Amino acid sequence: MILGISFDTVEDNAAFAKKQSLPFALLCDTDRAMGLAYGACKDAKAGYPQRVSFLIGKDGKLEQIYLKVKPAEHAQQVLDDIAKAKK
C-alpha cells in the first residue's frame, strides 16, 4: 500500500491527485502532527514538509528511511529496495 501525506487541504490534495493521476491516497496533515512525528518538519508553522519516505514491511516494521528524495528517481529506488528485501 502506498500513502502520501501533505500539509494541503482535502480539496487541494484531491485536485493534485486527479491532475497527476495518482494511483494512491493522499492524506491531509494540515496540523502538521504527522510531519512533526516523522521529522518531516521542524515546527507546526512549517509551510511545507521535507521530502522524506518510509518503507514499512508487511509486518509493520520500518525497513528503510529515505531522507533525501529525488522525485524523478525515488519510485525506482523504492522498487529496487523492495526487490532486494524479497531475496
C-alpha positions in Angstrom: 0.0 0.0 0.0 1.3 3.5 -0.8 0.1 6.6 1.1 1.2 10.2 0.5 0.9 12.8 3.2 0.7 16.5 2.5 0.0 19.7 4.5 -2.6 20.7 1.9 -6.3 20.6 2.4 -8.6 17.8 1.3 -9.7 19.8 -1.7 -6.1 20.7 -2.8 -5.0 17.1 -2.4 -7.9 15.8 -4.4 -7.2 18.3 -7.2 -3.5 17.4 -7.2 -4.1 13.6 -7.2 -6.6 14.0 -10.1 -4.2 16.2 -12.1 -1.3 13.8 -11.6 -3.4 10.6 -11.9 -2.0 9.3 -8.7 -2.9 5.7 -8.0 -2.7 6.1 -4.2 -4.3 8.1 -1.5 -3.1 11.5 -0.3 -3.7 12.1 3.4 -4.0 15.6 4.8 -1.8 16.7 7.7 -3.0 20.3 8.0 -2.0 20.5 11.7 1.5 19.1 10.9 1.1 16.3 13.5 2.4 13.5 11.2 5.1 15.8 9.8 6.4 16.5 13.3 6.1 12.9 14.4 8.1 11.7 11.4 10.6 14.5 11.4 9.4 16.0 8.1 9.2 19.4 9.6 10.7 21.3 12.5 7.6 23.0 13.8 3.8 23.3 13.4 4.1 26.5 11.4 6.2 24.9 8.6 4.9 25.9 5.2 5.7 22.6 3.7 7.3 19.3 4.7 10.7 17.9 3.7 10.5 15.2 1.1 11.0 12.0 3.1 9.7 8.5 2.6 9.4 5.5 4.9 9.3 1.9 3.6 7.3 -0.2 6.0 7.3 -4.0 5.7 4.2 -6.2 5.8 5.0 -7.0 9.4 4.7 -3.2 10.2 8.5 -2.9 10.8 10.4 0.1 9.4 12.6 -1.3 6.6 14.1 1.9 5.1 14.1 5.7 5.7 14.7 7.9 2.7 15.8 11.3 4.0 16.8 12.9 0.6 14.2 12.1 -2.0 14.7 13.0 -5.7 11.2 12.7 -7.1 12.4 11.6 -10.6 14.4 8.7 -9.2 12.6 7.8 -6.0 10.0 5.3 -7.2 12.6 3.2 -8.9 14.8 3.3 -5.8 12.0 2.1 -3.6 11.1 -0.7 -6.1 14.7 -1.8 -6.1 14.8 -1.9 -2.3 11.6 -4.0 -2.2 13.1 -6.4 -4.7 16.3 -6.7 -2.6 14.2 -7.4 0.5 12.4 -10.3 -1.2 15.7 -12.1 -2.0 
